[in-house]
Amino acid sequence: MLLPERAAWLPGQETLLIADVHLGKSATFRAAGMAVPEGIGEDLARLDALLDESGATRLVVLGDLFHAPEGQSVTVRRSLAEWRHARGGLEVIVTRGNHDRECADVLAGLGIELVTSYSLGDFECIHDPADAGGGCYSLGGHLHPAVRLSDQTRSFRLPCFWFGEDIGVLPAFGGFTGTHVIERAPGDRVYAVAEDRVVEV
């Protein structure tokens, strides 16, 4: 099930899938001297709402839970620790993303498993679609996919779920992330996130 909150729900596995949260991105920008607000509360609140609604017992993050080591500030770590304490019964797996550097000790201390890939029923969960191993259908992130829709007067750029022959790519979950317009191949299926709906386009 594809959710407008930019997540996927596998009811048979009681598993919620998200990708590219980029916790601490604003803190990384602040460390570089850019005036942006710090905090990760909004993303965690959205995640909490999804977990409550779905009743998920497992959360799989398809890479880039964090944005950068510089963004792992005291505030970010404290907020994540408080969230994890409140969700102590939830199994959390993170497939290592290119931004998840120097976070293994932090995640281990929170009881969060960091892996290169994760088998989930018929799916292989990874981060970068380029790392898909074949043999089963892969689910990843990394690309922050979006689709551009336009008419005679307006143009919209919407995050999307993108399913090719061998791999599906989830949109970025984090609220402080960019998007990249995809180039679909024949046979690809694309589902745009349009406010509170997911629509095939």
N, C-alpha and C positions, 0 to 999 in steps of 0.2 A: 504494500500500500504506500503510495507516494503522498506525502503530506505537505500542505502549503507552508508549513513552518520550516521547509527545506530539510526534511528528514524522511527516512523510509522506515516502515514498520513491518516486521515479519512476525505475524501473529503465531504461526506454528512454532516459532523458535523463541517467542516472548522476547524478541530482540529489537531494539531501536538502533538505527544506523544514522550517523551524522558524519560530516566531513568538514575539515578546514574551519575549526572554531577560532583559531588564532588568538587565544587568550593572551593578554598582555601586549597586544599590538599598540594600544594607545600609550602604555607605559614605555614601550620602546621608543615611540616618537617623542615622548616627554624627555627621555634620557638624551635624545639628540637635540633637545632645545626647542622642540615644536610645542606650541601651546594647544594641547588637546586634553580633554578631561580623562582622568584615570579611573579605572574600575572595570569589572567584568560582570557586575550584578545583573545587567539586562540579559546577557546571553545565558547565564545560569538560571535566571528566572524563567526564560522561555523553555529551557531544557527541563526544568522541574515540572512545568505545566504539561509538557509532552509525556514525561515519565508517569505523572499522576494519571493522565487521561488514558494512556495505553496499558498501564499496569506492567510495564516491561520489567523483567528480572535481569536483563543483560543490556549493556550499552556498548556498542562498538563504534569507535571513532576512527574514521578512515584517514588518519594522519593529520598533522599540523594542529594538534591540540593547543600547543603554544605557538607564539610567533617568533620569539628569539630569546636567547639567554638574558639579554638586557631587559626584557619585558617581564621577567620573573621577579617582580618587585615584592617587597614585604606585603603590600596590600593585595597583590594578585595571589600570592601563595596563601595568605590568610583566608581570603575569600574561597579559594578552591578547597582548602582544608576544612573549612566550616561546611561547605557543600558536601564534601565527601563524608564527613562525620554524620550529617543528616541522612545520607544515602548509604549507610554502612552495609546494608544487605544487598546492594546492587553490584553485580559483577561488571567491571569496567575493563575493556581491552582497548588499547590504542595501537594501531599499526603505525610504525615510525614514519613520520613525514620528513621532508627536507628541512623544515623549520624546527623540528623537535630535537634540537641539539642541547646537550648538557641537561637533560631533564630526567634521565633514568633514575637517579637517586630520589628526586622529588616525587616521582610517580610511585616508586617502590615504597616509599614512606607512607603513601596514601593508600596502599593496597590496590594500585592500578597496574595492570600487566602491560608491558611494552613489548611488542613483537614486530617482526618484519612482515609477516602475513598471518592470516587467521582463517582457518577453514570453518565455514558455517553452512552445514547442510550441503547443498549443491553449489555453494558460492565460495570463491576465494576472495577474502577481504584484503586489500592492499591500499597503498596511497597513490603512487604514480602509475597511471595507466600503462606507461612504457615498461613497467616491471611485471606485467601480466605474464604468468608462466604457461598458460595454455592448459588443456586437459579438463578444465571446468570454467564456468562463467565467472569472470572477475568483477568485483565492485570496488571502485576507487573514488578518489577526489582529485585534489591537486590543481585541476584546471580552472576551477571556479566558473563552470560553463554558464553561458547566457545565450539567448536567442534575440535577434532584432526583428521586430514586427513593425510594419508601417502601412499607412494608407496614403491618400493624396495630400494630407495636411500634417500628419503627425508620425513620429517614430518612437517606438518603445523598445527599451533594452531590458529584458526580463531574465532573472536567473532561471535555470532549467535543469531538469534531469535528462541525461543524454545516454541512450542505449544503442550500442553498436552490436555487431555480430558476436564479439567475444567479450566485451566489457561494457559495464554501465558506469556512468560517472555522476555522482551526486553534486548538487550545488553547494557552495560554501554556506555553512551554518552561521558563522560569526556575523554579527551585525556591522562590524567595522572592517569589511573586506571588499575588494573590487571584484569585477567580473571580466570574463573574456568571451567574446562572441565566437561561437563554434562554427566550424565548416563541416556540415553533415555530409555523410556519404550516402549513396543510394541504399535504401533499406533501413537506415537509422530511424529510430523512433525518439521523438523529442517532446517533452512535457514541460510547458512553461508554468512558472509560479506567478499567478496573477492575483495578487492580494490574498484573498482567503480561498482560492481555488487552484487546482492543478489541471491544466488544460493541454491536451495533445495538440500540437501544431505541426 
